[in-house]
Amino acid sequence: MAKLSHADVDDLLRRVVLPFHNIERTLRLPSGDRRWENDAEHSWSLAFLACSLAPQIDKNLDVGKICQFAVVHDIVEIHAGDTSPLKKSQHKLSKEEREEKAAAQIKSEFAHFPWIYETIEAYERKDTDEARFVYATDKYIATAYDYIDEAKLFKEEKTTLAKYNELFTEHRKKAHAHEQIGKYYDEVRALLDAHPEYFYTSGDK
């Protein structure tokens, strides 16, 4: 077992924990002043929701693993940044490559904290029910927020309901990485489809 000092912990806090709070996601929190959500808030929200749902959906799911996967699932974004599903940009196309490089950097720089990279790698393999459950719930919570916020972001971005459904086709497939979460996701998408007025229309200024 490695012998750690406060300097090691201080370095982890300064270069991983605190920067994680400064990574803004391309999603506004649907409450108050609707400020941009950051990665630390998102990861806690995902962990809380996933751990709450898991025992009700499948008692064989390991809630401890689910919590760990949710906590680290976006850690690579401290180097790779968040990627918006709204735009088919070069940034979006390079997402996998950027995140692989970021994961390798974290593994190299924080080899003395093996739990971090081992958990990232286990999550990215998606070869366990827990990893797939977190992966699907990550898509579901974002879409649930879209509905709670009455899709205000998409009206602001001049995104029609038809365009939203086009842009989020792959998003829906990812939500079906877990069958039950996929059903919840489809329920929310149906609610959004029932409210085209939430989205941008040609009559909006």
Helices and strands as residue ranges (DSSP letters): H 6-12, I 13-17, H 18-20, E 24-28, E 36-38, H 39-57, H 63-72, H 77-80, H 90-93, H 95-109, H 114-125, H 129-148, H 152-156, H 161-167, H 169-175, H 179-193, G 196-198
